[in-house]
């Protein structure tokens, strides 16, 4: 891998991990458009998973105060047996919401022997997933309980059931093209959270899942030996950290005054573009 390729893939990972447009899809599609092979297959099967750790560094840094409050507040709630505290509810919601995707990921590891080459990772499957998720996000934007006539639920009103249901939605992201942040944001809007609250909780909910996935793949690489040079991996990680942080900050500010329609449109166009490219043989 060239250093500039690692830098580009870090940018792609950073920008798309937290925007509701699917990082796994773009890490596969961008190399295809540029004439590279699948990043995972050409640059080391776990390269794209490992640079997710850069996104984790960014999200933990950005939400460090929230994470500290939730952790310390939960410990205090347990000590005083005040299980109705919001910090305790958020901790339980994140913990329970993480279980479905861990269980789903384990099932895939056990049941699907060659998942990296399965039809679910094809460009056609990614295109279909993008179009379907575009439609679901559009329905959530229209019918979710977030309009002026409805009472909006802010972050401090996130419930344990929200974590469970958004966690179930998060499992959809095991299919490339779905988007972890997109599926949880969509579920949050359907549940009546406002856009900023749904996005903020989506980011916090994703921390355990992304961290575990990245660490598992990193351990796999350590055992097998690095297919990618340490320099390229470092460049990819640093690039991912910087652009992940920028994406988080921008998206939370964007949703304070804007709707999700720009992402609905992008995902629809993206899916249609991929289907057209596959049909016309544009991609290798």
N, C-alpha and C positions, 0 to 999 in steps of 0.2 A: 504494500500500500504506500502510495506517495503521501507526504505530509499534508499536502493541500487537500487530498481526498479525505483524510482523517478529519481535517478542519471542517470541510463541507458537511460531512456526516454528523459531526458534533453540532453544527448549526441546525441541521435538519432535526436531529433529536431534541435539541433544546427548544426550538420554536414549536414543534408539533406535539411534544409530550403533554403539554398543559393546554394548548389550544384544542378545541373539540373537533380535531380533524384527523386524528390517528397517526401516531409516530411510527408504528410498525409498518403501516401502509406506505408512508413517505420514505422510510428507510429502504423499502423494497422498490418503490416506483422511481425515486430520484436516480439511483444507479442505473435502472433500466432505461430511463430517458437519456442519460449521459453515455449510454453504451457500456456501462460497467456491468459485472455480474451482480447477483444478489449480494449485498454487503455481508450477510452472514455466511454465504457459501464461498465467496471469493476472498474475503479478508479475514477469515477465521470465524467459525460458525457462531461464536458467541460475542463477536465484537459489538453488535448493535445492542445486545442485552447489557454488556458491561458499561457502555457509555451512558446507560440509564442511571448509573450511580452518580454521574454528574448532575442529572436532574434532581436526584435526591439531595445532594449537597445544597443545591439552590433552594429547593422548597423548604428544607429544614432551616436554612439560614433565614429565609424570608419569614417563616412562621415560628421562629424560635420562641418569641414571647408567648404566642398562643400555646405552643407545645409545653412550655414551662408551666403556664397557668393551669392547663388541663392536667398535667402530671401531678403537680404539687396540690392542686385543688382536690384531685381524686384521692390522694393519700390522706389529706386532711379529712375528707368526707368519710373515708373508711374508718379512720381513727375515731371520729366523733359519731359514726353511724348515721351520717346525714346523707342518705342515698338519693335525696331529691335535688342535690346541688347540680347546677348546670355543668360544671366541670366533670363530675362523675358520669353524668348522662352522656356527655360527648365522648369520654374515654370508652365507655361501654359500647356506644354506637360505632366507634371506629373499630374496636376489637371484634364485635359481632359481624360488622360489615366486611371485615377482611376474610372471615372464614370461608365464604362461598368461593371466592376466586382461588384461594389456596387449595381447596378441595378439587375445584375444576381443573386447575393446573396439574395437580397430582394425577388425576384421572387421565389427562392427556398424555403425561409422561409414561404411564403404565400401559394404556390401551393403544396409543398411536405410536408405533415404533419409529416411523420416519416422518414426523410431523413437519419438519422443515421443507420437505418435498411433497407434502400432501396437497390435494386440490384446494384446500382451504387457504393456502398461501399463494394461490395463483392470482395473476392480475385481474382475471375475470371475477373471481370471488371477492377480491378487494373492491372492485368497482361496484358490484352488487351491494356489498355491505355499506359502502359509502352512500349510495342512493337511498337504501332503506333507512339508514340512520339520519339522513337529511330529512326524510319524510317524517320520522318520529320526532325530531327536534322541532320541525314546523308545527306538528300537532301540539307539542308541549307548549310552544310559544303562543299558540292560539287558544288552547283550551285549559292550560295550566292556571291554577288559582293565583294569578299574579296581576290581574288587571286592576284598573282604578276602582271598579265596583266590588272588588274582593279585598279582604284583609290580607296583606302580605305578611309572611312569616320571615323574620330576620334571623341572623345567625344565632342569637341568644335563645331562639325558640326551636332550635333543632332538637328532635326527639330521638329516642333509641330506635323506634320503628323506622324512622327516616334512614338511619344508618344501615339497618337490616335490608330494607328495600333497595336503597342505593347500592349496597354491597352486592345484592343479587344482580342488579343491572350491570355492575362492574364486571361480572363474569363473562358478559358478552364480548368484552375486549380481548378475550383469549383468541377470538377470530380476527386476524389482521383486517384493518379497514373499518372496524367498528369504532374504535377510540375509547379508551378508558375514561378520559375526562368528558368526552361527548356523551357516553351512555349514562354516567352518573349525573351530569348536568341535566340531561333530559329527564331522568327520573326525579331529580330534585324539583324541577319546574312542575311536573305532574303532581308532586306531593304538596305543592303550594308554597314552596320556598321562593323568595325573590331571587333574582339572577345572581347578585353578589353573594348571598348566603349559600345558594346551591353550588356556586363555583368555589367558594372558600372551603366549604365542607368537603367538596369533591377532592380538592388538593390534599387536605388533611387525611382523608380516607385512603388516598392512593399511596401515602408514604410507606406503610408496612408492606403492601403488595409489591411495589416497585423495588423497595430495598431488598426484600427476600429474593425476588427474581434476579436482580443484579448480582447479589452475593453468591447465589447458587451457580450462576454462569461463570462468575469469577473463579470460584473454587474448581469448576470443571476445567477451565483454561489452565489454572495452576497445575492441576494433576496431569493434564495432557501435554502441557508445554505451550508456550505462546506462539500462535501462528502469525501474530502481528507484533512488530517491534515495540519495545517499551516507549520509544519516542512518539510513534504514531498513536499509541493508546493514550499517552499523556496529552497529546495535542487534542485528540477527540474528546477526552474527559473535560479539559479546561474549556474548550469551545462549548461543550454541552452545559457546563456550569453557568457560564456567562449568559448564553442566550436563553437558557431556562429561566434564570432570574428575571431577565428583561421581559420574557413572555408572561410570567406570573404577574409582575407589577402592572404591565400594560393591560392585561385582560381584566383584572379586578377594577382598574380605573375605567376601562371601556364600558363595562357592564353597569357602571353607576348611572350612565346617561344613554346607553344604547341597548338595542335588543339583540337577539341571536340571529337575526335574519341574514346577516352577511355570511355567517358560517353555514346556514342552511343552503344559501346559494352556492357557496364555494364547494360544498360537498356534492351537491347535485352536478355541478359543472365538472368537478374532478372525476366523479364516477362515469359520467357520459364520455369524457375525454379518454378515459382508460378503455372503456368498451369499444370506442371508435378506433383507438390505437391498436388494440388487440385484433379487432376485425380486419384492419387494413395492414397488419403486419409491421407496424412502426417500431415495435419493441423487440429486442433480441431475447 
